[in-house]
């Protein structure tokens, strides 16, 4: 009898070990229970809600099931998560219930590396129903099993509650295998406090520390196809697990991403999985094909596992989005402007990032990229990417190799006469705002269609000039000046901008041209970006107040078009400006 008794205790203890540790085939989607440092890691949204369900050993009378949910919130470099889960198995109604709180901190290192550390703690409760167990004293040769007969066993308790503590680190670093390839490494330890797990008062059984290590590669094969090999190793006392596999994901033209994969849990099961990412959802399905020595006991049945995650990315209005791409570039002070002057929440492009935090307010993007997109998946958002459709490096402003087209007008800088002004190929890369065939850089009237004989100005009076399709009047021309290295709209210009909004709302055919300018302090690349931010600040103000984006054109001239000499404080102050021209 004692032998049977010991077997039961071993069975219960083994169940408690693995029930505590959340055994998943889709471990990347359930990393909260694997490594607390992975909480919020590489997520592009402010919040997420995940859920899972797993059923295995369907061939036995009572299958082993795991289910639960977790919530994650990211705020700059700090993330926290809370998770609830339960597992049950066997005729003895063995259950494990747990609640955990995790905290993780991420740090951007040099060379696009990221390091995260995390801890988690919580309470675990395990229990079973001893009345559902069967012992040899309850059997007789005549009547067989009789539940009314005492088992003769005296369990000290059928429920135990344990505190639990876990910790881990995650390190992500770029590789040179393919463009934008990266490696993520993780190390974690569970049950650091080694809580007592016995069901008897005189027992000193402890839950041993579980050590976990894993690695995952991200290998872009092209702009839409990614290969992700992975390996995971876990050890707890004599028990070991080694899982090797790979996923292949494909980004569709519709914006959805589908993926599939295969993995092998050594000496246990082959795992097939598939899933899809659409809108703000990720759903996954996997099936374990059992080939271990226990296959006869499971009657050939494997394990079905479902996972789902939904993202929410609306930050608080006053939250300033961290510039994680280029810490040396001027801060996009559009955020502060909007916070100061916009009392209502507006999200023009419906991407979950409000306009007062969105650097691309009319183009749906990602929270990670301040509301902008990253079409070539090189980690540099499009508004900062000189080659947004070609994966490149940060050192080359997002362009591959030596190919660099700073203004994204189709001409590389080497042959572009205006390398920082988006222009026309026919004009050697310089812009032509009034479409008169004369580049703005030499056009004395860059916003009025003119003739070469008049250096780009009309050949008649500006007030009476009439073209076949458009009537040109003397434009409404205004200037907004900025402080040094700033793109914050000063309070004294709010009334002026409101007047412009009123005029545009009553004159539906008018269009607006906004150009950003700087003094000559700093290098030309910095000043071009600063001029762009100043024009974007005006753009955001107009959009928030009801002006449609297709009526507005943006330019940045940087330091190339001063209206005063940059030799005095007064001259530099006049050059730090954005010019607003209204043309009907």
Secondary structure, DSSP 8 states (H G I E B T S, - for coil): -HHHHHHHHHHHHHHHHHHHT---SSTTTTGGGT-GGGTTTT--SSEEEEEEEEEE-TTSSS-EEEEEEEEEEEETTEEEEEEEEEEEETTTTEEEEEEEEEEEEEEE-GGG-EEEEEEEEEEEEEE--GGG---GGGEETTTEE-TTS------S-SEEEEEEEEEEEEEEEE-SSSTT-EEEEEEEEE-TT--B--SSTT---B---EEEEEEEEEEESSSSEEEEEEEEEEEETTEEEEEEEEEEEEE-TTS-EEEEEEEEETTTEEEEEEEEEETTEEEEEEEEEE-STTTTTTTT--EEEEEEEEEE----TT------S-TTS---THHHHHHHH--S---TT-SSS-TTT-TTTTS--BGGGTTB--TT-SSS-GGG-TTTTS---GGGTT-STT---TT-SSS-GGG-TTTTS--BGGGTTB--TT-SSS-TTT-TTTTS---GGGTTS-SS-TTT-B-SS-B----EEEEEE--TT-----GGGHHHHHHHHHHHHH-TT-EEEEEEE--S-S-HHHHHHHHHHHHHHHHHHHHHTT--GGGEEEEEEETSS-SS-TTSHHHHHHHSEEEEEEE-
